[in-house]
Amino acid sequence: MRPVTTFTIVPSLPERIGRLIDLANNLWWTWEHEAIDLIRRIDQDMWDTLQVCHNPVKLLARVSQARLLELTEDEGFLTQYDRVIRWLDSYMEADAKGTTWFKRTFPDARDAVIAYFSAEFGLNECVPNYSGGLGVLAGDYTKSATDLGLPFVGVGLLYQQGYFRQYLNNDGWQQEEYPVNDFYSMPLELMLGADGTPVKIGVSYPGRTVYAQIWKVQVGRVPLYLLDTNIPDNPSLADRDITDQLYGGDRETRIKQEVMLGIGGIRALAALGITPSVCHMNEGHSSFMAVERIRLVMEREKCSFDEAKEIVRSGTVFTTHTPVPAGNDTFSPDMIDRYLYPYYEALGIGRERFLALGQEDPGQPNAQFGMTVLAINLASYTNAVSKLHGRVAREMWKRLWPKVPVDEVPISSITNGVHVRSWISNDMAWLYSRYLSPRWMERPADHTIWEKVSRIPDEELWRTHERRRERLVSFARRRLEHQLRRRGATKREIIAAAEVLDPEALTISFARRFATYKRSTLLLRDPDRLMRLLSDKKRPVQLIFAGKAHPADAPGKELIRAIIHFIRRSDEMRRRIVFIEDYDINVARYLVQGSDVWLNTPRRPLEASGTSGMKAAINGALNVSILDGWWDEAFAEHGDKDIGWAIGRGEEYTEHEIEYQDDVESRALFDLLEKEVVPLFYERDASNLPRGWIARMKASMVNLCPTYNTNRMVQEYTRRFYLPAGNRWKAFQADGRARAAALVKWKERIRKDWSQVRLLKAESDSVRQLPVGQHLTVNADVFLGTLTPDDVAVEVYYGRIDPNGEIVDGMSLPMDYTGEGSQKGYRYTGSIEGTGTGQHGFTIRVLPHHPDLINSYETGLISWSS
């Protein structure tokens, strides 16, 4: 029976503690330990239940009125309540007063609005709107944006079922369930218009309009807006289900979601009166956002597509996360026709040119339309998420710049980080505040603060870490008991769950998505050796696994099943290995805060960055990892300081060598554990302290914490991308779009006349050998036809010669225009310094040059000397 009207029942809070609802609805509490402790005090037992799932809105709705009245008489609670509310108000008012550290550092950003688009946001387990690393990164990034006072809004989708909940059947095979999220019992606010009705936006789909309402999650000072299509305005169940599941459904579902995220996201901001100056696409899912922005600029400014494209590109940033082609969404031209055909006419460019925006091979029949390609083509800045991933991404997408050396493909990198205060344990945070100074919370990227880690007494650091390990073991036992009861295990098995793991044993955790390339079962390749390692009575070792496989990933599920079957080999293995089901932010928090070793075994170079090891490091855990993602650069810079261990030396193998690679790296991992990790952990002094291990913990914290955090990351994005993009956005619209129009006309002229450009002559000093440190003068005569020296940049490109006669590790230097050359050409002169030894060579190239080009390669034009 459907209701004739609806209403929302909210908690009835006594006036004295009425601000608890304000606290519950601002996710600031998720990284403020004092606030978490206050909420927990309302009802400790209820707070930790799976039904409440650390959701303060649910807690306040379920706790008894008698308990709420009791709290108004609890002086200790009231004192803490007043303090936390005062801190919350101070935090929220800081931006208005302009007193935040960010405002003093980046005053030019005050008038900007940065919109951050992501398909998922992992803020806390009480808002299950994430699947894994991409979403958790987006959540951490948003938290640092508010900490730094960045003028920032988030944009995403709100999923009725979110990502699936995981449980295992009796055989250890992953099962999925999709509980329905009750948005009215979550820290969400439905955005209402002046008339009190929900704010809605409409997006054109084939033959119909699909509508979405907008919810807001308040993350400190930052609003995160999420679109929801499950509303009566959409009569079709299929349309209501567009925002049903994260990464669920088929290709048709995916394009429906990405149209709503990108196009609907921009329209949602417009409906709320927000006009972003910079839009940041976190992965390619939201790339249609740039297309809608172009349409809006054309409509508002009455300008051409090319001018609008220049304006939108100027204020757009794109981050790619996926190091394999299959992980980048693509759609057939027919599917693009069905969903985007209105834009062919609205943009005035026709089908072929629109499709070319997202094709690696424009004009080829049935060439796929790629969301990553679209994002790259419509962004001013494109970056990968670690230095190694930058190398991989440049190799992946080099075809978009066919004449550019792969090292110069304009894809840079900014390495990911983590929001320190969200992941650090309360115990460790207290230790840092006591010995590093409380400023570490506000300035986690300040290296001078982290250098004070050496002041922490070994005894205090170790006891703190031991308490966290004990809590991890206790948590694992409770979860295992719950899992076994749900599975219908025997009473004997359930009782035995209370004795699994040893709170004093070396604890190694492996927790991440169960994809085959992450190789969760690398240790299982030698089961006898593993059993010996785990069964050592004098030096016990134990393993905790957690993670989900995608519902459609049968090989990933098989990895989980293999672990479960190994656990069941003997009672000893049942005590030494635990698989924690339904990996989420809460499980991750216990693991990174209580583990001794964080294990990571991806097949290099398929891990774009990874951040779980960073979370473990801030809590004192040591990383044992393949040199991939962030660990590759961290170990390269600090490995000599004993920050952890590397498995292998960064070798890369072909697809045909996978079995061999796994054997080699499995043995290398066992050798590390047996010969270095385990002995060091159990090497104790007279006080029973592992001094060598503690020294490594401190070295890890000193060298890793100030770099691998999202405060550093947000500052880097702001300095390198947001500020220049925001300035270009304003400049390109000033004076009637004069600069944008001039750039469009210049590009048209350059493209029309570039075929005339050719190298007439290239020569250098007549030397066969160049001593290191001396210079070689290079001259070139260049014919430009109707172009002028102001239109071009001439460069000498030089470097070492490989056995194939190719320049490798090349570098470029500008050449100076020095006057007229031969054959009506222009003379350019440059100089090469002799560096290194061996055979070197050079060539000459000519590129278009204009002060408003984002990079030298954006026109796709380049001429090399033959």
N, C-alpha and C positions, 0 to 999 in steps of 0.2 A: 504494500500500500504506500503510495507516494504522498508526502506531506503537502498541505496547501501553503505552508510557509515554513521557514526555517529560522532558527536563532542559535546563538552560541552561548553555552554556559561557561562561565569563567570562575576561577577560584574566588571565594569570599574571604578576603584577607582582613584581619583586624587592622585598623588604621595605623597602629603603632609599627606594624611590619608590612605596610601596604606596598612599599617600594620593592619588595621581593619580586613582584611581577615584572618590574622594569629590569631588574637584574637578570631574571630568567630569560627575558626576550632580547638580551644583548649578549652575543657570544663572546664578549670581552671576558666573561667569567671563565671561559674555557682555558685561558692561559694565566689566570690570576689565582694562585694557589690559595690565598686567603678567602677568595670568593667561593672556590670549590669547597673548601672546608666548611664555610658557613652553610652552603646548600646541603652538604652532607649531614650537618648537625640537625637538620629538620627531621629526618628519619633515616638513620644510617642503613638499617636493614632494607628498607624499601628502595633506597637510592641505588643499591648494588644489584637489584633484581633485574632479570632479563626483560621483565614487563615494563619497567621504567626506563631502563637502558640509559641511565645518566641524563635523563631529560628533565630539567627542573620544572618545565611547564606541566608535564605529566605528574611529577611529584607533588606539586602544589594542588593539582586537581584531585589527587587520590588521598593525600594525608587528611586525617580526621580534623574536624573543627576543634575538637577538644585539644588536640596536639598543638594547633596553631595558637589557641588561647594560652596554653601552657607556655609557649615560647615568649609570649608578651610579658611573662612574669620571670623569665630567666635572664638575670642580669648579665651573665657571661655572654649569652647569645646576643642580647641587645647591644652590648658594648661592641662586639664584633660586627654586628649588623650595621651600626652607625658608622663604623670605620670603613667598611667595604662600600657602603653607599656614598660616603664622602669621596672615596677614591674613584668610584665610577663617575661621579659628577665632575670631579677635577679632570679626569681623563677626557670626558666628552667636551668640556669647556675649553680645554687647552688649545684646540684648533681655532676656535672663535677668537681667542685672545692673541693668537699668533705667537705663542710662547714655546711651541714645540721645537725640538732640535732640528727637525726637517725644515721648518720655515726659515730658520737662520742659515741653513746650508744651501737650500734651493729656493730662494725668494722668487725667482723667475717663474716658478710653477704655480704660483698662487692663483692666477686667472685661468689656468688650464683645467680641462676635465678629461681624465683618462678613463676610458671604458675598456674593461678587461673581459674578453669573451672566452668562455670555456664550456665544454660539454658536461663537465662535472666539477664539483667543488667538495673537497673532503675537509670539512671544518671540525666536525665532532661526530661521534657515533649517534648522537641524538638527532642529527639531520642526515639520514642515510642517502645522500645524493652523490655518491662516488663509488668507484669500483676499485681503484688502486692508486698507483703512483702519480698518474697525471692529475687526478682529482685532489689528492692530498697535497701535491705541490701547489695547485691553484689555491687551496685553502690556506696553506702556510704563507704564500705570496700575498694574499689578501690581508692576512693578519699583520704582516710587516708593513704593508702599505698604510694601514691605519696607525700603526705604531710610529711611523715616520711622518705622519700628517700629510700623506700624498693626496691630492684631489682626485679621488679614485672611486669608480663604481664597478661592480661586477655584474655580468650578464650571463645567464645560463637557462637551463630548462629544469622544471620541477617534476620529478618522476613519481607517479602514483605508486609504483612498486619498487622503484629504485633498482639497485643491483640485487641479484638473488642472495638468499640466505643459504648457507651450505650445511649439509649434514651427510654422514657416511652410512651406507647400509652395512649389513653384517659381513659382507665380503670386502668392505673398504672402498666401495665404488661411490663416487660423489653423486649426491642427489641435490636437486635444487627446489627451493620453495620461494614463493613470491608473496610475502605478506603485504597487505595494502597499507600504505602510509596514511595516517589520519593527520592531515595538515593542520587541523584546528587544535591538535594536541601537541604541536611542535612549536619551537620558537620562530614562528612565521607570522607575518602580518599581511593580510590581503589589502592591496592598494585600492582605495576608494576615491571616487571623484567628489566634486563639490555637492552633488546631489545624494551622496551616500551610497551610490551603487558602485560595483567593482569597475575599475578601469580595465578596458578590454581593447585589444588590437585585432585587426583582421589581416590575413595574408592570402593571396590568391593561390589556389591549388587547381588542378585540372577540373574545370567545369563548376567550381564552387569557391566560396571563401571559407577559410578555417579561422576560428576565433580563439583567442587565448586571454586568460586573465593573468594578472601580475601579482606575485607574492614578493615580499621583501624579507630578507634575513639581515638583521643589523649586526655587523661585525665590528665592534668598537665604533669608530666614527664612519666606517665605510658601509654604504648600503649595497647589498647584493640582490639583484632583481631576477626572479625566476619565473618562466612562463609555463602556464598550465592550460592544456587544451581539453581537459576532462570537465567540460561545462555544458549545460543544456543548449547553449547557442549552436553547438555542433550536433545536428540530429544523427549523424552517422557515427556508429560505434567505432569504426576504423579511424575517424578523425579524432574522437575523444582519446583513443589509445595512442596517438602520436607521442605523447609524453608519458607513456605507460611504463616502459622499461628502459633502463640505461643499457645501450649496446645489445638490445634484443631485436628480434625480427630479422627480416631479409633486407636486400638492397633497397627495395621500395620504402620500407620503414626508415632506413637510414637517410635517404634523401629527404623524406618528409620532415624528419627531425632537424636536419641541417638547414633546410629552408626556414623552418620556424626559429631555430637558434640565430641564424645570421640576419635574415630579413626581418623576422618578427622581433628580434632583439633590438635592432635599430628603431623599429616603430614603437616598441615599448618605451625606450628612452625618450622618443619624441612625445609620446602621450603623457609622459611625466614631466615634460618641459625641460629635458636635459639634451643639450647639443654637445657631444664630445668633440674635443679638438684632436685627440689622439685615440685611436682604437687599436687594441692589442689582441691579436688572434692567438690564443694558446692552443696550438695544433690547428690543423686545417678544417676541423668540423664547422667552424663559423665563417668560412671564407665568403659565403654569399653576402655577408655583411657589407663588404666593400662594394659589391654591385649595387646594393640598395643605397648606399651612401652616394655613389655616383649619380644615381637617378635623382636623389633628393637635391644634390648640388645643381644638376641641370635644371630641375624644376624651379629652384629658388633663384638661381643666378641667370637663368635664360641663356645658358652657354652651351657650347658643343660638348659632345662626349669626350673628345680629347682634352679639352680644358678641364672638365670635371674630373677626368681620370688623373690628371696631374695634381689637382688639388687634393683629391682623396688619397692618392699615393703618398703625398707629402706628409699626411698625418696618420699613417698606418704602419704598424709593426707586426711582424709574424715570427713566431717561435715554432720550429719543427722539433718533434720529439721522437720520431720513428725512424730507426736506422735500416729498415728493410722495406723494399718496394711494396710488398703485400700489405703492409700496415698503413699505407696511405690510401684513403678512400678515393675511388674512381667510379665514374658512372658512364654508361653508354650515351652516345649522342641522342638516341631516341628518348632516353629517360630525361636528359636535359631539355629536349624539345617539349616534353609533356609538362615539366614543372617550371621551366624558366622562359618559355616562349614569349610571355608578355614583355619581357625585357628586351627582346630583339627589336621591337618597335619603339618601346619607351626610351631606349638608349640611342636609337637611330643608327644602329650599326649592322643590323641583319644577322642571320643565323651563323654564317661562316666566320665572321669576325668575332662574334660572341664566343663560339666554341673555341676559337684559337686562344682565348684568354686562359683556358685551362688545359690545353693540349701540349704535350711534349713535341708532337709531330703535327703541327697545324696543316690542315689540308689533306691529310691522309684519310682515306675512307675508313670509317668506324674507329678512328683514333679515340681512345678513352679520354674523358674529361676528368682531370685530376684536381682535387680540392687543394692539394699542396701546391701544384703548379699555379692555380688561380691565385692563391695567397701570395706566392713569390712574385707573380707578375703585377700584383696590385699593392704591394707593400714597399715602403722606402727602405726598411731595414729587415733583414732576415737573419735569424741566428739559430744555431744548434745549442745543445744544453750541456756540453762539455767540450774540452779541446779535442779529444779523440773523436767525439761525435761530429765536430765541425769538419774534420778530415773526411769522415765517412759521408756526411751530407754533401760536401762539395763533389765527391766522386759520384754520388747518386744522381745529382741534378746538373752535372756539367753539360749535358746535352742542351740545356737552355741557353748556354753561352758557348757555342761550338768552336769558336776560334780563341777562346781564353784558356791559358794554362790552368790546370785543375787547381793548383795552389792559390790562384788568384780569383777563382769563382767567388762572387760577392756574397758568401754566406759566412758570417762570423760566428763566434760562440760566446755565450755567457753561461758559466757553470752553475747548475742548480744549487740550492741550499735548503735549509730547514728553519722553521720558526722555533728558535731555541726554547722559549718559555712554554711552548705548547708540548714539548717532548721531554723536557728535563723533569726528573723526579723532584718532589718537594724537598726530600732529604738533601739531594745534591745541590739544589738551588740555595738552600740555607747555608750550605758549606761555602758556595761561591760568594754569597753575600757577606759572609763573615771574613773571608780571607782575600777576596779579590776587590771588594767594595761593592755596594749596591748598584753602582753605575753599570755593572756588566749587563743588567737587564735592559737598560736604555741604549747601551752602546755595545752590542754583542760582536760587532765587527772591528772593535778597537783592539789591535794586537797588544798594546801596552798593558791593557787590563789583564789579558789572558796570560801574560808572562808571569803574573803573580801566583799562578797555580803552584809554583814551587814552594810557596809559603804554607800550603796545606800540609799539616803533619801526616805522615804516612799512616799512622794509627787511625786517625779520624777518617781519612779517605777510604781506607780498607774496611773499617767497621760500617761506614755508610753504605759502601757497595755490598757488603755481606747482607745488610738488612734488606736491600732491594732484591738480592738473589733469593733470600728466604721468602719474600712476598711473591716473587715469581713462582717459586715451587708451590706455595700455598694456593695461588691462583690456578696453576696448571692442574693440581689435584682436584680442586672444586669443579673445574670445567670438564675434566676427564670423567668424574663421577656423573655429572649431568649428561654427558654424551653416552655413557654406558647405560644409564637408566632409560634414556630415550630409545636406545638401540635394543632394549630388552635383554641386556646382559644378565648373567647369573649373579646371585647374591655374592658369591665368592669373588667374582671379578670386581664388583662394585666396592666391596670392602677393601680389596687389594689396591684400589685407586688411591686410597689414603696414604699409601706407602711408596708410591712411585716417586722417583727422583730423590736426590740427596741434597739438602740445602747447603752443604759444604763442598760439593763436588764441582769440578770444572764443568761449566754449563755452556754448550755451544748451541746457538739458535740459527735456524734457516727459515726465514719467513718472507714470502713474496709470491707473486703470481706463479702458478704451476704451468709454465710453458716449457716445451722441451728444450729450448736453447738455454734456459736457466739451470738445467742439469741438477735438479734437486736430489737425484739419486746417485751422484758421482761417488759418494762413499760406499754405496751398495755394490759397486763393481767388484769389490773384493770382500765378500761377506765374512769370510773367516778372519781376515785382518781387522775388520771393523768390530767383530765380536770380541776379539782379544783386546782391542783398545778400550772397549766399553766395560769389559769384565775385570779389569785390573783392580784388585782389592786395595792395593797400596796407593794407586793414583787413579781413582775413578773418574770417568768421563761420561757425560750424559748429553743427549741431543733433544732439542725441542723443534718440531716442525709445525708450520702453519702456512696456509695459503689456499687459494681457490684456483681451479682450472676454469676456463671459459666453458659455458654449458655445451658448446659445440666442439670442444677440443678433447676428443677421445684419448689421444696420446698423453695429454696433460693429466687426464683423470687416471690413466694407467700408472703414472708416476706415483700418485697418491696411494693407489691400491698396492703398489709394490712396497711402499714404506709400511703400510698397515700389516701386510703379510710378513714382512721381516720382523716387525715388533712381536708378532705372535709365535716366533720360532721357539721362544723359551721364556720362562718366568723372569730370567735375568734381563732379557731384552725389554720385557714389559715394564720393568722398573727403570730402565736406563733410557728409553726413548718414548716420547709422547708426541702425538699429533693433536694439535688444538684445532678444532673445527671452527668454521665461520670466522675466518680472519677479518678483523675490522680494526678501526683506530684504537679501540679499547684494548684488544689483544696486543696490538703492536706496541702500545704504551708500556704494558707490563714487560714485554720481551726486550725492548731496547733499554729499559731502565734496570733490568735484573740480570741480563746475560753477561758472561765473561768474554765470550768470543762471538763476533757476528760473522757468519760464513756466507760468502757470495761466490758462486761458481758459474757465471754465464760463459757462453762460448764467444770469446772476443771476435769481432768488435760489435756485438749485437746489443749490448747494454748501453743505451744512449747516455744515461747519467747514473741513475740510481740515487736514492737519498736515505734509505733505511740505515745504511752504515754510518751516515753522518749523525743520525739520531742516536745511534748506539754510542758513538764517540763522545758526544757531549755528556753522556752518563757514565763514562769511564770504561766502556767495553772496547775491546781491541778487535780490529778488522783483520780477517784472514780472507783474502779475495784474489780472484783473477785480476790481472791488470787491465781493467775495462772501465768505461764510464769515468766517473769522478775519481775512482781510486787510482787510475792510470796516472793522472796528473798529480794527485796528492802524494803518491809514493815516489814519483819522479823527483818531486821537489823536496820531500821530507823523509824519504825512506832511510836515509843514512842516520836519522835521528831516532830510530827504533820506535816508530809510531804504530807498527803492526807488522803483518807479514803479507808477502805477495806469493801467489801460486804461479810458478813459471816466471818467464821473463818477457811476457808480452808477445809470444809467438802467435802467428795466425796460420790457419790451415785451410785447405780447400774442402769443398763438400765431400770429396771422395776420401778424405782423411779423417772423417769425424770419429770413427771407431778408434783409430790410432790416437787421435787427440785426446779422447776421453780416457783411454788407458794411461797415457803419459801423464795427464794432469791429475788423474785419480791417484797415481803413485806419488806424484809430487806433493799432493795434499796430505797423504798418509805420512810421508817423510817429515813434512813440516810439523804435523801434530805430534808424532812420536819422538822426534829428535829435538824440537825446539819449544813448541807451545806447552805441551803437557809437563815436561821437566821444569820449565821456568815457573809455571803456576804452582808446582808443589815444592819448589826450592824455598824453604822457610828458614828464618833465623831463630834465635833463641826466644824471641817474642811471638813466634809462629806467624810472622809477617813475610809475605813473598816480596822482598824489597825490589828484586829485579822486575817483577811484574808491575809493581806499583810505579816504578820509574817509567815503564812503557806507557802506563795509563796517563801519567802526567805529560809525557812527551806528546802523546796523541792529542790531549786536550789543548795544550799550548799551541801546537802547530796546525790543528785542524779546525778547532772551534771558531776562531776569528774569521776564517775564510768561507767555510761551508755552511753559511747561514743565509736566510732570505733577506735580512737587513742589508747585508753586503750586496746581495743579488738585486734587490729593488733599487738601491743607490746606483748600481752599475747600469741598469736599464734606464734609469732616469737621466743619468749623466750622458750616456752614449746615444740613447734613442729618444726618450720622451721629450726632453727639452729641445733638441734640434728639430724634432718632428712637429712639436707644437709651434715653434717659431716659424717653420715653413708653412704650416697650415694657415697661420695668420697672414704671413707675407703674401702668399699666393692668392688670397682673397682681397687684399688691400688694393686701393686705387682701381677699382673696377676690374680686378683680376689681371692687372697689367702683366705681372711677371709670369703668371700661368699662360696667358695668351702668347706672350713673347717666346716662351719656351716651346710651345706647340709649333709656332711658325718656324722657329729655328730648327726643330727636329724635322719638320717637313722638308725644309731646304736641304738639310744635311743628307737625308735619305735619298732625295732626288739627285743630288750631285756627287754622292760618295763614290760612285763608280769611276769618277775621273781621277781619284787619288791613287798615286802609285809612287813607289820608291825608285828614284832614278839611279842612285849610286850610294853605296855605303863603303867607307874605307877607314882605316885606322893607321896608327904608327906602324912602321914596318919593323916589327920585332917578333922573334920566334920564341923568346923566353921573357917573361915579365917577373922580376923579383917581387917577393911579397912586400907590400907596403907602397910600391911605386904605382904610377897611374898610366893608363893607356888612353890616349886621345882618340875619339871616334867622331867621324864626320858623316853626314848623310845629306843628300840632296833629294828633296821631296817635291813632286808635282801635285798641286792642289786644284788645278782647273779654276773653277769659279769660286772656290772656297778661299779663305784667307788664313794666315797663321793664327789669328784669334779664334778660329773655329776648331783648331786641332791641338793635340798634344803629341809630340814626337818623343819616343822613349827608346833607350837602349835596354834590351832584355838580355841578361847574361847569367852564366852559371857554369857549373861543372858539367862535363860531357860524359854520358854513360856509355857502356859498350855498344849500344845501338846507334850512337852518334847523336843522341838527343840531349838537349839542355835539361838538367834536373835541378831541383831546389833553386829555381831561377829567381832572380831579383830584377827589378826595373828601376831605372833612374831617368829623370827628365833630361831632355836635351834642350839647349837654348837656341832660339832663332837668332842667327847672326847676320842675315842679309840674303842677297840673291845668290843662287847657285847656278849650276849648269842647266842647259836645256829648259830655260824659263822656270826652273824650280827654285825652291827656297832652301838655304843652307842651314843645317842644324849641327850643333857641336855638343859633345858630352865627354865624360871622363869615367873610366872604370878603374877602381882600385884593385890591385892584386891581393886576394885573400885566399888562404889555404894554398895547397899545392896540387899538382896534377894538371890534366888537360882541361882547359876552360874554353868557352866560346861565347859569341854574342850574336844577336840579330837586332833588327830595327823594326819598330812598329809605330803606326799612326792611329790615334784614337780620336773620336770627337771630343771636343772640350767646350764646356759651358759652365759658368759659375753655379747654375741652378741644377746641374745634373747631380743625382744622388750618388752615383758612382760612374766610373769611366765606361762601364760595359752595358749600361741600361738600354742603349739604342741597338745593341746587337751588332754594331759596325766596328770593324777593326781591319787594318791592312798591315800585313807582315812583309818584310823583304823576303824575296824568294831565294 
